[in-house]
Every structure is written in structure tokens, then in C-alpha cells.
Amino acid sequence: MEQWKNGNLFNKTLYSLNGLRVSFITEKAVRNEFLTAACLVALALFFDCDLDDVFLVFLASLFPIVVELINTAVERRIDTNDGPAFREDVRIQKDTLSAAVFLSLVIGYGLCAMIIFF
């Protein structure tokens, strides 16, 4: 554990990229959100948005991905600790995480739509 915490920037970057890779491979929602981000950037380019606006669309479209990654990590932790048995408190935790992802989609993609179309 100590080596992860105090590693150099290169190693920390590799750990982060590995987390993205694993999440992309194992989570359909992450793949869908990356695809949506690419489509939104392409849409901004198609509508001849300024490069600054295209960059803002890119950043706004990353917001749901960030929240989805947090959701994935926390849900895996919950599943590891609590196992597959149904419990009402676990359902509430997962529903709350899902709500956070939903709101991030509304905010991120809403911002993208405002940037592209208004």
C-alpha cells in the first residue's frame, strides 16, 4: 500500500490509466459514456463550434464518466463487503449512487447541448 501512495507521477499515471482500461472493459455504462462523449465532440465539430466550445463540450462530457467511475468503485466495494444477498440498506446505497450518475448525465449532457446549440 505504501508504494502506491508515495509512487512517482509516472507510476500513478499508469495506475489511473489501468483503472480507466479496466472500467472500460468491464462496465458497459463507461463504454457508452465514452461513446457519447465522442459523439458530442463530433457534433460540436459538425456544427462548426469554436475550438474553445469543442473543448468545453469535451470537458462537460467527461463529467458523467467521472461520476460513473466513482459509482463503479463504490459499488464494487459494497459488493465485496456485503456479498450478493439482498439488503435494504445496500439497495438504498446503490440507488443513491445511481441517482448521482443520473444527475451527472443531465448536467454534463445538458451543458453540452447548451454549448452546441445556443
Backbone torsions as a table, in degrees:
resi	resn	phi	psi	omega
1	MET	NA	-41.4	-178.2
2	GLU	-60.6	-36.9	-178.8
3	GLN	-66.4	-31.9	178.0
4	TRP	-70.3	-40.0	-175.7
5	LYS	-68.9	-40.4	-173.8
6	ASN	-108.0	22.0	180.0
7	GLY	-70.3	169.2	178.7
8	ASN	-79.8	170.4	-175.5
9	LEU	-61.7	-37.6	179.8
10	PHE	-61.7	-47.9	179.7
11	ASN	-64.8	-40.6	178.1
12	LYS	-62.4	-38.4	177.4
13	THR	-64.9	-41.2	177.3
14	LEU	-62.6	-40.0	177.3
15	TYR	-62.5	-42.7	179.6
16	SER	-63.8	-45.4	178.9
17	LEU	-64.4	-35.0	176.2
18	ASN	-65.6	-39.5	176.1
19	GLY	-61.1	-41.8	175.5
20	LEU	-62.4	-43.9	-178.3
21	ARG	-62.8	-48.9	-179.1
22	VAL	-62.8	-43.3	179.3
23	SER	-65.2	-39.1	179.0
24	PHE	-64.0	-39.9	-178.8
25	ILE	-72.1	-40.8	-170.1
26	THR	-95.5	-18.4	-174.3
27	GLU	-117.2	114.3	179.2
28	LYS	-62.4	-37.4	-179.7
29	ALA	-61.0	-39.0	178.7
30	VAL	-65.0	-43.9	177.6
31	ARG	-60.8	-43.6	179.6
32	ASN	-63.1	-38.5	-179.3
33	GLU	-72.4	-34.2	173.0
34	PHE	-65.3	-41.7	177.6
35	LEU	-62.8	-43.2	178.3
36	THR	-62.9	-40.7	177.8
37	ALA	-60.6	-44.4	178.9
38	ALA	-63.1	-41.4	179.2
39	CYS	-65.5	-39.2	179.2
40	LEU	-67.0	-40.4	176.7
41	VAL	-64.6	-42.1	177.5
42	ALA	-63.1	-39.3	178.2
43	LEU	-64.3	-41.2	177.5
44	ALA	-62.8	-40.4	177.2
45	LEU	-67.6	-38.8	179.4
46	PHE	-62.3	-38.7	179.6
47	PHE	-86.2	15.9	175.7
48	ASP	54.8	41.8	174.3
49	CYS	-69.6	152.2	174.7
50	ASP	-60.1	155.8	178.6
51	LEU	-60.8	-32.9	175.6
52	ASP	-61.7	-42.3	179.4
53	ASP	-68.6	-37.6	176.9
54	VAL	-62.1	-41.2	177.9
55	PHE	-64.7	-40.0	177.2
56	LEU	-64.9	-38.6	175.8
57	VAL	-61.9	-43.7	178.2
58	PHE	-59.0	-47.8	-179.3
59	LEU	-64.9	-43.4	-180.0
60	ALA	-64.7	-34.3	-179.9
61	SER	-75.2	-16.0	175.0
62	LEU	-78.1	-22.8	-177.3
63	PHE	-56.4	-49.3	177.5
64	PRO	-62.0	-31.7	178.8
65	ILE	-66.0	-41.9	178.9
66	VAL	-60.7	-46.9	-179.1
67	VAL	-66.5	-37.1	177.7
68	GLU	-64.2	-38.5	177.1
69	LEU	-64.3	-41.1	176.5
70	ILE	-64.1	-44.2	177.7
71	ASN	-57.3	-45.8	-179.0
72	THR	-61.5	-46.0	-179.0
73	ALA	-63.2	-44.3	-177.9
74	VAL	-69.3	-41.6	178.6
75	GLU	-63.3	-38.4	176.6
76	ARG	-64.3	-38.4	178.2
77	ARG	-65.3	-42.7	177.8
78	ILE	-61.2	-46.7	-179.0
79	ASP	-63.3	-37.1	179.1
80	THR	-66.5	-42.7	-177.2
81	ASN	-77.3	-39.2	-170.3
82	ASP	-104.8	-12.1	178.3
83	GLY	72.3	-173.6	-173.2
84	PRO	-82.4	-8.2	-176.7
85	ALA	-67.0	141.1	179.1
86	PHE	-72.8	133.8	172.5
87	ARG	-142.0	139.8	-177.1
88	GLU	-62.7	-40.1	-179.9
89	ASP	-65.5	-34.9	176.9
90	VAL	-67.9	-40.5	178.2
91	ARG	-60.4	-43.3	-179.8
92	ILE	-64.3	-41.7	178.2
93	GLN	-61.1	-46.1	-178.4
94	LYS	-69.0	-36.3	176.5
95	ASP	-64.8	-37.4	178.4
96	THR	-66.6	-41.9	175.3
97	LEU	-61.0	-42.5	178.5
98	SER	-62.1	-38.8	177.7
99	ALA	-63.1	-39.1	178.0
100	ALA	-63.0	-42.0	177.7
101	VAL	-63.4	-45.4	-179.8
102	PHE	-57.8	-48.1	-179.9
103	LEU	-64.5	-35.1	177.8
104	SER	-66.3	-35.2	176.1
105	LEU	-64.6	-45.3	179.9
106	VAL	-62.1	-46.4	-178.3
107	ILE	-67.2	-52.9	-176.0
108	GLY	-62.9	-49.2	-178.0
109	TYR	-75.2	-28.9	173.8
110	GLY	-63.9	-43.2	176.0
111	LEU	-62.0	-41.3	178.1
112	CYS	-59.5	-45.6	179.9
113	ALA	-62.2	-41.4	178.6
114	MET	-63.4	-41.9	-178.5
115	ILE	-66.5	-42.4	-175.2
116	ILE	-75.3	-43.4	-168.1
117	PHE	-102.3	-10.3	-177.6
118	PHE	-123.0	NA	NA
